[in-house]
Amino acid sequence: MTEPTLTSPFIQVPGDGSEAGGSLQEEGEKDHGANRREHFRNSIEVTKPISLALASADGEAIGPWYSADILDLSAGGLCLVLTSGQEFEPVNRLLLNLSSQPGFGVEQISVNLRWYVKGGLLVSLGVGFDQPFDPPPELA
């Protein structure tokens, strides 16, 4: 099995094994506890996919929409996986279409890209909500 390819400016940081895909930070940035999770993560076995697109500063979709599966969920964000050639940058905002997940109570939400790892045909990425969902939404 080949190791995932990490795209600059990200580097992989060893985790405690509880996170899917490891955690990432910008090169040269020291980990002084700032990369610790604030919310418990719930692994997801099966759920309906959502869609995502790069977002403009106005919160509008830029470019194509991609289908993504939810790997885990916390009050503070999601871990997603998709098949795509899409490249991401650490400053990207993403727009999520959550119409297949009524438990969120919204159809679309703009989120921060926290990290991503590209490995072969798959891309896994972590996104953070601007405000935590407390409690985390129920998934369909």
BALOBA-1460 file (C-alpha; in Angstrom, 3 decimals):
// residues 140
<rec num="1" residu="m" x="0.000" y="0.000" z="0.000"/>
<rec num="2" residu="t" x="1.408" y="3.406" z="-0.936"/>
<rec num="3" residu="e" x="1.609" y="6.255" z="1.526"/>
<rec num="4" residu="p" x="-0.646" y="9.265" z="0.844"/>
<rec num="5" residu="t" x="0.953" y="12.122" z="-1.035"/>
<rec num="6" residu="l" x="0.950" y="15.313" z="0.977"/>
<rec num="7" residu="t" x="0.697" y="18.501" z="-0.979"/>
<rec num="8" residu="s" x="2.789" y="21.503" z="0.064"/>
<rec num="9" residu="p" x="2.386" y="23.644" z="2.166"/>
<rec num="10" residu="f" x="1.047" y="20.877" z="4.411"/>
<rec num="11" residu="i" x="3.059" y="18.321" z="6.340"/>
<rec num="12" residu="q" x="1.741" y="15.325" z="8.218"/>
<rec num="13" residu="v" x="2.077" y="15.381" z="11.982"/>
<rec num="14" residu="p" x="1.955" y="12.123" z="13.966"/>
<rec num="15" residu="g" x="-1.309" y="11.849" z="15.868"/>
<rec num="16" residu="d" x="-2.497" y="9.690" z="18.703"/>
<rec num="17" residu="g" x="-4.232" y="7.287" z="16.286"/>
<rec num="18" residu="s" x="-7.745" y="8.562" z="17.015"/>
<rec num="19" residu="e" x="-8.012" y="10.730" z="13.934"/>
<rec num="20" residu="a" x="-8.596" y="9.590" z="10.367"/>
<rec num="21" residu="g" x="-5.833" y="10.736" z="8.039"/>
<rec num="22" residu="g" x="-3.695" y="12.322" z="10.771"/>
<rec num="23" residu="s" x="-3.570" y="15.997" z="11.515"/>
<rec num="24" residu="l" x="-1.801" y="18.568" z="9.385"/>
<rec num="25" residu="q" x="-0.226" y="21.934" z="9.969"/>
<rec num="26" residu="e" x="1.663" y="24.435" z="7.843"/>
<rec num="27" residu="e" x="5.411" y="23.894" z="7.395"/>
<rec num="28" residu="g" x="7.535" y="25.492" z="10.067"/>
<rec num="29" residu="e" x="4.622" y="25.768" z="12.495"/>
<rec num="30" residu="k" x="5.364" y="24.244" z="15.901"/>
<rec num="31" residu="d" x="2.712" y="22.114" z="17.590"/>
<rec num="32" residu="h" x="2.254" y="23.569" z="21.071"/>
<rec num="33" residu="g" x="-1.108" y="21.939" z="21.728"/>
<rec num="34" residu="a" x="-2.879" y="24.227" z="19.229"/>
<rec num="35" residu="n" x="-3.585" y="21.240" z="16.998"/>
<rec num="36" residu="r" x="-5.512" y="19.354" z="19.702"/>
<rec num="37" residu="r" x="-9.129" y="18.455" z="19.090"/>
<rec num="38" residu="e" x="-11.700" y="20.384" z="21.083"/>
<rec num="39" residu="h" x="-14.639" y="18.076" z="20.337"/>
<rec num="40" residu="f" x="-15.191" y="14.325" z="20.553"/>
<rec num="41" residu="r" x="-15.272" y="12.712" z="17.087"/>
<rec num="42" residu="n" x="-17.982" y="10.205" z="16.184"/>
<rec num="43" residu="s" x="-16.976" y="7.693" z="13.485"/>
<rec num="44" residu="i" x="-19.640" y="7.204" z="10.828"/>
<rec num="45" residu="e" x="-20.363" y="3.778" z="9.336"/>
<rec num="46" residu="v" x="-22.906" y="4.570" z="6.609"/>
<rec num="47" residu="t" x="-24.554" y="7.845" z="5.697"/>
<rec num="48" residu="k" x="-25.833" y="9.704" z="2.650"/>
<rec num="49" residu="p" x="-23.131" y="11.684" z="0.819"/>
<rec num="50" residu="i" x="-23.000" y="15.471" z="0.809"/>
<rec num="51" residu="s" x="-21.629" y="17.866" z="-1.823"/>
<rec num="52" residu="l" x="-18.852" y="20.416" z="-1.533"/>
<rec num="53" residu="a" x="-17.387" y="23.209" z="-3.626"/>
<rec num="54" residu="l" x="-14.747" y="25.859" z="-3.162"/>
<rec num="55" residu="a" x="-16.386" y="29.015" z="-1.772"/>
<rec num="56" residu="s" x="-15.835" y="32.658" z="-2.612"/>
<rec num="57" residu="a" x="-15.433" y="35.321" z="0.078"/>
<rec num="58" residu="d" x="-19.205" y="35.943" z="-0.363"/>
<rec num="59" residu="g" x="-19.981" y="32.293" z="0.448"/>
<rec num="60" residu="e" x="-20.923" y="31.424" z="-3.143"/>
<rec num="61" residu="a" x="-19.823" y="28.191" z="-4.856"/>
<rec num="62" residu="i" x="-16.827" y="28.511" z="-7.166"/>
<rec num="63" residu="g" x="-16.406" y="25.825" z="-9.792"/>
<rec num="64" residu="p" x="-17.807" y="22.306" z="-9.745"/>
<rec num="65" residu="w" x="-19.538" y="20.485" z="-6.900"/>
<rec num="66" residu="y" x="-17.969" y="17.246" z="-5.642"/>
<rec num="67" residu="s" x="-19.707" y="14.378" z="-3.862"/>
<rec num="68" residu="a" x="-18.133" y="13.530" z="-0.497"/>
<rec num="69" residu="d" x="-18.713" y="10.875" z="2.137"/>
<rec num="70" residu="i" x="-18.612" y="11.728" z="5.843"/>
<rec num="71" residu="l" x="-16.022" y="9.645" z="7.731"/>
<rec num="72" residu="d" x="-16.532" y="11.231" z="11.122"/>
<rec num="73" residu="l" x="-18.374" y="14.064" z="12.791"/>
<rec num="74" residu="s" x="-17.790" y="16.220" z="15.841"/>
<rec num="75" residu="a" x="-19.505" y="19.329" z="17.155"/>
<rec num="76" residu="g" x="-16.651" y="21.318" z="15.574"/>
<rec num="77" residu="g" x="-16.341" y="19.772" z="12.116"/>
<rec num="78" residu="l" x="-16.278" y="16.848" z="9.730"/>
<rec num="79" residu="c" x="-13.767" y="14.505" z="8.152"/>
<rec num="80" residu="l" x="-14.712" y="13.860" z="4.524"/>
<rec num="81" residu="v" x="-13.436" y="11.665" z="1.705"/>
<rec num="82" residu="l" x="-13.969" y="12.202" z="-2.009"/>
<rec num="83" residu="t" x="-12.613" y="11.009" z="-5.330"/>
<rec num="84" residu="s" x="-11.298" y="14.004" z="-7.154"/>
<rec num="85" residu="g" x="-8.339" y="15.699" z="-8.722"/>
<rec num="86" residu="q" x="-9.249" y="18.901" z="-6.867"/>
<rec num="87" residu="e" x="-6.329" y="20.701" z="-5.247"/>
<rec num="88" residu="f" x="-6.893" y="22.669" z="-2.047"/>
<rec num="89" residu="e" x="-5.025" y="25.439" z="-0.255"/>
<rec num="90" residu="p" x="-4.862" y="26.012" z="3.522"/>
<rec num="91" residu="v" x="-6.792" y="29.284" z="3.185"/>
<rec num="92" residu="n" x="-9.707" y="27.756" z="1.269"/>
<rec num="93" residu="r" x="-13.286" y="28.144" z="2.413"/>
<rec num="94" residu="l" x="-15.628" y="25.416" z="1.265"/>
<rec num="95" residu="l" x="-19.368" y="25.408" z="0.779"/>
<rec num="96" residu="l" x="-21.130" y="22.233" z="1.910"/>
<rec num="97" residu="n" x="-24.526" y="21.261" z="0.513"/>
<rec num="98" residu="l" x="-26.172" y="19.396" z="3.393"/>
<rec num="99" residu="s" x="-29.622" y="18.885" z="1.836"/>
<rec num="100" residu="s" x="-29.155" y="15.099" z="2.193"/>
<rec num="101" residu="q" x="-28.535" y="15.595" z="5.938"/>
<rec num="102" residu="p" x="-31.602" y="17.347" z="7.445"/>
<rec num="103" residu="g" x="-30.197" y="16.899" z="10.976"/>
<rec num="104" residu="f" x="-27.969" y="19.948" z="10.413"/>
<rec num="105" residu="g" x="-31.023" y="22.191" z="10.111"/>
<rec num="106" residu="v" x="-29.466" y="24.082" z="7.169"/>
<rec num="107" residu="e" x="-29.107" y="23.228" z="3.495"/>
<rec num="108" residu="q" x="-25.739" y="24.928" z="2.937"/>
<rec num="109" residu="i" x="-22.931" y="26.017" z="5.212"/>
<rec num="110" residu="s" x="-19.559" y="27.652" z="4.620"/>
<rec num="111" residu="v" x="-16.664" y="25.959" z="6.473"/>
<rec num="112" residu="n" x="-12.900" y="26.333" z="6.914"/>
<rec num="113" residu="l" x="-10.579" y="23.787" z="5.379"/>
<rec num="114" residu="r" x="-8.356" y="22.551" z="8.232"/>
<rec num="115" residu="w" x="-6.281" y="19.938" z="6.374"/>
<rec num="116" residu="y" x="-6.293" y="17.572" z="3.437"/>
<rec num="117" residu="v" x="-4.387" y="14.529" z="2.266"/>
<rec num="118" residu="k" x="-4.363" y="13.343" z="-1.338"/>
<rec num="119" residu="g" x="-3.576" y="9.657" z="-1.854"/>
<rec num="120" residu="g" x="-4.070" y="8.148" z="-5.295"/>
<rec num="121" residu="l" x="-7.659" y="8.735" z="-6.394"/>
<rec num="122" residu="l" x="-8.903" y="9.684" z="-2.920"/>
<rec num="123" residu="v" x="-8.768" y="12.967" z="-1.061"/>
<rec num="124" residu="s" x="-9.543" y="13.102" z="2.647"/>
<rec num="125" residu="l" x="-10.067" y="16.445" z="4.278"/>
<rec num="126" residu="g" x="-11.029" y="17.972" z="7.569"/>
<rec num="127" residu="v" x="-13.343" y="20.954" z="7.753"/>
<rec num="128" residu="g" x="-14.237" y="23.121" z="10.723"/>
<rec num="129" residu="f" x="-17.536" y="24.819" z="11.424"/>
<rec num="130" residu="d" x="-17.476" y="28.529" z="12.295"/>
<rec num="131" residu="q" x="-19.651" y="27.749" z="15.336"/>
<rec num="132" residu="p" x="-19.864" y="24.295" z="16.957"/>
<rec num="133" residu="f" x="-23.066" y="22.274" z="16.612"/>
<rec num="134" residu="d" x="-24.013" y="21.398" z="20.168"/>
<rec num="135" residu="p" x="-25.076" y="18.648" z="20.202"/>
<rec num="136" residu="p" x="-23.659" y="17.312" z="16.898"/>
<rec num="137" residu="p" x="-26.401" y="16.741" z="14.298"/>
<rec num="138" residu="e" x="-27.947" y="13.347" z="13.655"/>
<rec num="139" residu="l" x="-26.941" y="11.994" z="10.226"/>
<rec num="140" residu="a" x="-29.228" y="10.316" z="7.701"/>
